[in-house]
Amino acid sequence: MDHFEHRNGRLMAEDVDVAALAEAVGTPFYCYSSATIERHFTVFRDAVAGAGNAPPLVAYAVKANSNQAVIATLARIGAGADVVSLGEMKRALAAGVPAERIVFSGVGKTADEMEAAVQAGVYQINLESLPEAEMLSAVAARMGRTVPVVFRVNPDVDAGTHAKISTGKAENKFGIPIDTTLEAFALAAALPGIEPVGVALHIGSQLTDLAPLEQAFTRVGALIADLRAAGFTVSRADLGGGLGVPYSAHTPGPPLPEAYGAMVARVTAGWDVRLTFEPGRVIVGNAGVLVSRVIRVKTGATTDFVIIDAAMNDLLRPSLYDAWHDIDSVMQTEELMTATVVGPVCETGDTFAEGREIPAVEAGDLVVFRTAGAYGAAMASTYNSRLLTPEVLVKGDKWALVRPRSTIEDLIAQDRVPNWVG
Ligand code: LLP
């Protein structure tokens, strides 16, 4: 459920009129609903609350939407943060997430990032290789600290999602092969500065079926038993993120958090660990839309093109993953048209929908891409020297520009024409 719906024929974001917002901030822009963000977090947290031997840590995956206002909204209601770079860690801390609720993940952490994470005192660092364990050991020991670490294991499970966002198969770069975990624990236990306390996994994103997750978690359960049998202490397990969201009003959606939570509780019963979750998309995906204005409608040789002022640099998912986002008009209409919806960027890949039936629009009309709150603004770029997409957060009948539109002058001013020396 989200808080974007037509009322009296006009799209409302909670109690804010989206067309009026477009007049005020210009297009394109992302619009997020605080009530939806809060609701999704609460639903997820409640769904997993009973699992594990202590209240779980729900660490929002900051990569999904890293706007400070979004992180702060979540921090205020108790969310932790799953971060994968120094930038994300600083964002989480700046938005008010306490270090003891931050998990530092990522396949290529540098020594500088490790030092900053140790310095901040994060809840845990998720390790993805033995050389990484050795590097963190050296960094932490030099600082006179001991950090709780978990090993991210690669369970070799096919998550059944798009290949580019599948992470738990043996050939993927993530984690250590699950059958090498005992060796990894033995090494880590012998090293100064790190204390192995558990295991982690994350098999992919936009999962629409619980079966691969259950299979992976079951493998982790067996692994925990093996680790304990070998004499290691295992007090934590991080089950990652990955739960999908509905991208179309017309196809059945993925399982709800309640079903996910029930499966987790059943599979992890008896593990006797504190669980961590790293949900991203399920928290913010349906809490955001991308609003864009139609520049013009053009008749092509084989199809009509609706050319809008948002492009692949604003919302990359359709170009990169052939992802589907429902397209709706801001002013409700019963009339439909079939068109290919494209942006102004000079690439054929800058296509949002091909030959799709959409509400009839003409030049000057506003359209929205739904389910654009996750991996939308966070993946935006300035390609074609377009400005980074502004972001608006709505709360009831109030709104705030939480990332203003920059200027072309600012963009140009970031470069330096060399004044050669030497
Ligand atoms: N934890 C780890 C270690 C991750 O790598 C990810 C996402 C998450 C948690 C959060 O996963 P979620 O709950 O959001 O599925 N840009 C792609 C998605 C990439 C996901 C990368 N990792 C997209 O637009 O579909």
Residues whose N, C-alpha, C, O or C-beta is under 5 A from the ligand:
A	BS01	LLP	A61 A64 S105 I165 H202 G204 S205 Q206 G240 G241 G242 L243 E278 P279 G280 R281 V282 R317 Y375
